[in-house]
Amino acid sequence: MAIRTATVALLMAALPLAAAAQSLPDPGYLCCSMRTNGNWISDINYAFSGTRMIPAGTPVTPTGFGRYRVHVSIEGTQQDIGNDYSRELDMGVFARRYVVPDNPATAIAKMPRKVRQAIQSARLIPGMTREQVLMAVGYPITSENPGLESKVWRYWLSRTQEFQVVFDGKDRVKEITAADSQTRALAVMN
């Protein structure tokens, strides 16, 4: 009986933590340059024809959760940020990746011109920090990138166009690789 009571007490103590993880973040800012098809922003951030870029730092108001999605209002329009490929993450954690309390635009404004231009065009350049990569192209999906500490992050522009970001020992972009020159040209700013 004592073991059962202790187990129930532990479970009850864990409930506030689980509820906090699932809670919506406060209104904030979009973490990174993300593409929308009008009402859907996927965590894979494909560069489909007809998508529109929403810049990092755009004000975002979370309004609720759906099945593997966070309902948000951006610039007066309802959008869903879809957790299509990072389902290992709790939805509260997922929401806090994309809706951040501090405006990234403030940090971006202080960066060198070429880095600012890369982030604004959702492209990368060698020498960028991990934070700058995230601002430019979003989070790498967890289904293929289980840890953000990895030396290589794998991204997709489309179902067939993959590129990889390779970091050096100082966590700066060493190189951006792609299977073909067209994909590399779309991912890397010259």
Secondary structure as UniProt FT lines:
FT   HELIX           2..22
FT   STRAND          28..30
FT   STRAND          34..36
FT   STRAND          40..42
FT   TURN            43..44
FT   TURN            49..50
FT   STRAND          52..54
FT   TURN            56..57
FT   STRAND          59..66
FT   TURN            67..68
FT   STRAND          69..74
FT   TURN            75..76
FT   STRAND          77..82
FT   TURN            87..88
FT   HELIX           91..98
FT   STRAND          99..100
FT   HELIX           104..109
FT   HELIX           113..120
FT   TURN            121..122
FT   TURN            126..127
FT   HELIX           130..137
FT   TURN            142..144
FT   TURN            148..149
FT   STRAND          152..156
FT   STRAND          162..167
FT   TURN            169..170
FT   STRAND          172..178
FT   HELIX           181..187
//
